Structure formats: structure tokens, C-alpha cells
């Protein structure tokens, strides 16, 4: 069996327990990608290896709820009704499971945008001469 055959296997879900319910988190599917990308756009610049989830919830709660709704395939009401610690646990798992998406898709666009902004700002800073 060649290595290419393994790539056709479906991804294994990461299971977590929230409110005594087991939730299987799998990577984002192609049909979910446009909505998920739009949902995480406001928060992607704040993601890191150890994001400040409390700050993300406080500053970008709506986009985070939207992203979790899409990624978990749960209702918005269910996500919005979670206790803060459960929401953070869920968000952490979703972003871990979809790390390749963030690293390969969103990080380059954020890095590119930051470089353009830096270049634009450098042209506006008066010289100290």
C-alpha cells in the first residue's frame, strides 16, 4: 500500500467532553472554509502558540462564537450558552485541530498584510534629519 492511499483516509476526530457530552472535532471541511475564514479573520492576528483566550473572548467574542459554531457544527445558541472555561477548552481544541489551516492559509495573508502596512507606515514617518 503506498503512502498516497493513507492521505485518502478521513481525519481522526479529537474528542473532548463538554457538559457531559462528547464532542468530536475534525478539521474544517471545504464547504465550511469560506464562512470559517470570514469568522476567524478578526482574531487570527491574535493567535499564537499560547493565545490569551480570555482577551480574545472579551475583544472578539462574536467572531469567536461564529467560528466555533462552524467548526463544531453545533448551534450558535449551544456555543453561546457554554461556561467560559468550556468555551476556552473548545476553542483551544478547534484551533489545535485546524492548526494546519491557520499556518498554511491565514498566517501568510496576515504576514503579507503586516508587511504592506509596515512599508506604508515607513513612508509616512518623518525623518529625524
C-alpha positions in Angstrom: 0.0 0.0 0.0 1.5 3.4 -1.0 1.6 6.5 1.2 -0.9 8.2 -1.1 -3.6 5.7 -0.1 -3.3 6.9 3.5 -4.0 10.5 2.5 -7.5 9.4 1.4 -8.4 8.2 4.9 -10.7 10.6 6.8 -9.0 12.5 9.6 -9.4 11.1 13.1 -11.5 13.2 15.3 -10.3 14.8 18.5 -12.9 14.1 21.2 -13.5 16.4 24.2 -16.2 16.3 26.8 -18.2 19.5 27.4 -21.3 19.5 29.7 -21.1 15.7 30.0 -21.3 15.4 26.2 -18.5 14.1 24.0 -17.8 16.3 21.0 -15.8 15.1 18.1 -13.7 17.9 16.5 -12.5 17.3 13.0 -10.7 19.7 10.6 -12.8 22.2 8.7 -14.3 20.9 5.5 -14.1 22.7 2.2 -17.7 23.8 2.3 -17.2 25.4 5.7 -14.0 27.1 4.7 -15.4 30.4 3.4 -17.6 31.1 6.4 -14.9 29.9 8.8 -12.3 32.1 7.2 -14.5 35.1 7.5 -15.3 34.3 11.1 -11.7 34.0 12.2 -10.3 36.9 10.2 -10.8 39.4 13.1 -9.0 37.1 15.5 -6.2 35.4 13.5 -3.7 38.2 14.2 -4.2 37.5 18.0 -3.5 33.8 17.7 -0.2 32.4 18.9 1.1 29.1 20.4 -0.5 30.2 23.7 -3.3 32.7 22.9 -4.9 34.8 25.6 -8.3 33.2 25.2 -10.0 35.5 27.8 -8.8 38.5 25.9 -10.0 37.0 22.6 -13.4 36.3 24.1 -13.7 39.8 25.5 -12.5 41.6 22.4 -13.7 39.3 19.6 -16.5 37.3 21.2 -18.9 37.3 18.2 -16.3 36.2 15.6 -15.1 33.5 18.0 -18.7 32.2 18.6 -19.2 32.2 14.9 -16.0 30.3 14.3 -16.8 27.7 17.0 -20.4 27.3 15.6 -19.0 26.5 12.2 -16.1 24.3 13.4 -18.1 22.3 15.9 -21.2 22.0 13.7 -23.2 23.0 16.8 -25.9 25.7 17.1 -24.9 29.2 17.9 -27.2 29.1 21.0 -25.3 26.0 22.2 -21.9 27.7 21.8 -23.1 31.0 23.3 -24.5 29.1 26.3 -21.2 27.5 27.3 -19.4 28.4 30.5 -16.3 30.4 29.9 -13.9 27.6 30.8 -15.7 25.2 28.5 -15.7 27.7 25.6 -12.0 28.2 26.0 -11.4 24.4 26.1 -13.5 24.1 23.0 -11.8 27.0 21.2 -8.4 25.6 22.0 -9.2 22.2 20.6 -10.8 23.6 17.5 -7.7 25.8 16.8 -5.4 22.9 17.6 -7.2 20.5 15.2 -7.2 23.1 12.5 -3.6 24.3 13.1 -2.6 23.5 9.5 -5.3 25.7 8.2 -4.1 28.7 10.3 -0.4 28.1 9.5 -0.8 27.4 5.8 -3.7 29.6 4.9 -4.2 32.5 7.2 -0.8 33.2 8.6 0.8 34.0 5.2 -2.0 36.5 4.4 -1.7 38.2 7.8 2.1 38.3 7.5 1.8 39.8 4.0 -0.7 42.4 5.2 1.5 43.4 8.1 4.5 43.8 5.7 2.4 46.1 3.5 1.3 48.1 6.4 4.8 48.4 7.7 6.1 49.6 4.3 3.3 52.1 4.1 4.0 53.4 7.6 7.7 53.6 6.9 7.0 56.0 4.0 4.9 58.3 6.3 7.4 58.6 9.2 9.2 61.9 9.0 13.0 61.6 9.0 14.9 62.7 12.1 17.4 64.7 10.0 
